Amino acid sequence: MHRRVAEGDMAAIKDYIMDMLEAVPKGRKLRPFWRRPLFL
């Protein structure tokens, strides 16, 4: 199933990537990425 990428999806992905980049040096546990229904 394919659909156009919504801006909300892109924002969610960007937020996750930013969280991941911040969490790596801090050793903080990442929030579950698949909690949100994304197109991926």
C-alpha positions in Angstrom: 0.0 0.0 0.0 1.5 3.3 -1.1 0.4 6.8 -0.3 1.9 10.2 -0.5 4.0 11.2 2.4 2.2 13.6 4.7 3.9 16.5 6.3 3.0 15.0 9.7 4.9 11.9 8.8 7.9 13.9 7.8 7.7 15.8 11.1 7.5 12.6 13.1 10.5 11.2 11.3 12.5 14.4 11.8 11.6 14.4 15.5 12.7 10.8 15.9 16.0 11.4 14.1 16.7 14.5 16.3 15.9 12.4 19.4 18.2 9.7 18.2 21.1 12.1 17.6 20.6 13.6 21.0 20.3 10.2 22.7 23.5 8.7 21.4 25.9 10.8 23.3 23.7 10.9 26.4 23.1 7.1 26.4 19.4 7.9 26.8 16.9 5.2 25.8 15.0 6.1 22.6 11.3 6.4 22.6 9.6 3.7 20.5 9.5 4.8 16.9 6.8 2.4 15.8 4.3 3.8 18.3 3.1 6.1 15.6 1.5 4.7 12.5 3.9 5.9 9.8 4.1 5.1 6.1 7.4 3.3 6.6 
